[in-house]
Amino acid sequence: MTMKTYLMTAVFAAALSTIAPAEAAECGKVSIAEMKWASAGIAANFDRIILEKGYGCSVTIVDGDTLPTFASMNEKGTPDVASEYWINSVRALLDQAVNSGRLVQGAEILADGAVEGWWIPKFIADAHPDIRSVEDALKHPELFPAEDDASKGAVYNCPADWSCQISTTNLFKALAADKKDFELVETGSPEQLDASIARAFDNKVGWLGYYWAPTAVLGKYDMTRLSFGVGHDKSEWDRCTAVAGCNRPQLNSYPVSRAFTLMTRSFASRAGPVTTYLKTRKWDNGTINQVLAWQDENRESNEDAAIYFLRNYEGLWMKWVPVDVAEKVKASL
């Protein structure tokens, strides 16, 4: 082999060696905010596994919370990614940040939105197809007996000191539910609220009250959300529905909280294929409810729940990434 041929071969080999890890070079080091609620924690760990095993990134998980994480990403450009960010509280500021080029909005990871409302067991809804709205349910106190007085129906309220306790109280008043032989049952804690649902399912009796999704409880127990028969009126919500002690609340619906993936512009601009992935992947509440239920029942970590999702929902997540990336992730499990 001549010196010229040797040099050309060496250059060609060097070029090939740089092609394979190109995606990793683009991705490099990534910081992902892990929010304090379970669905967001699972999302952050799921993204970490995909980015590390599939795209060759070097990922660090950092603690996150709604307002501090937004302020840090917007003002300091760190962390790089917030996998599940509930945007309602910062909608105007986020629009400004996106329009000015500081932040990039990725996929709406909770495809259904984060929903609140009044729910009944699906076995009650199936047995009584006439019950589709809250007002329909209030015609049947006998189907939703209070635990301390079966002659009355019960509407289970949010735990004390939660904002939903105020809205549920006001909606109970707007519906004049007390005049329809219902009582509002105060729950002292999330555990007590969850226990009331568990007892209803164990005893195969009706239950009516406030809950939200995505949650482990709605993954464990099949519930049907009832309509309030009206749309969400934000001005009325701010004026009265969400105000403690409001004298004349009107019928209203809960807002849908939207949750997106956020990225800093500097990261999104350099991450290439990873940015495409973060603008693509999303799951519905039914899916994440099931994963949350598994996590709760088995007392597993967010990372373990993310691995459970990867092992049991291939038909979903493999659509979000190229085949070669999916194969790398599968091989790592």
Beta strands, then each sheet from edge to edge (+ up, - down):
strand 1: 29-34
strand 2: 58-63
strand 3: 81-86
strand 4: 103-105
strand 5: 115-121
strand 6: 153-159
strand 7: 182-187
strand 8: 209-213
strand 9: 223-225
strand 10: 259-264
sheet 1: 2+ 1+ 3+ 10- 4+
sheet 2: 8+ 5- 9+
sheet 3: 6+ 7+
end
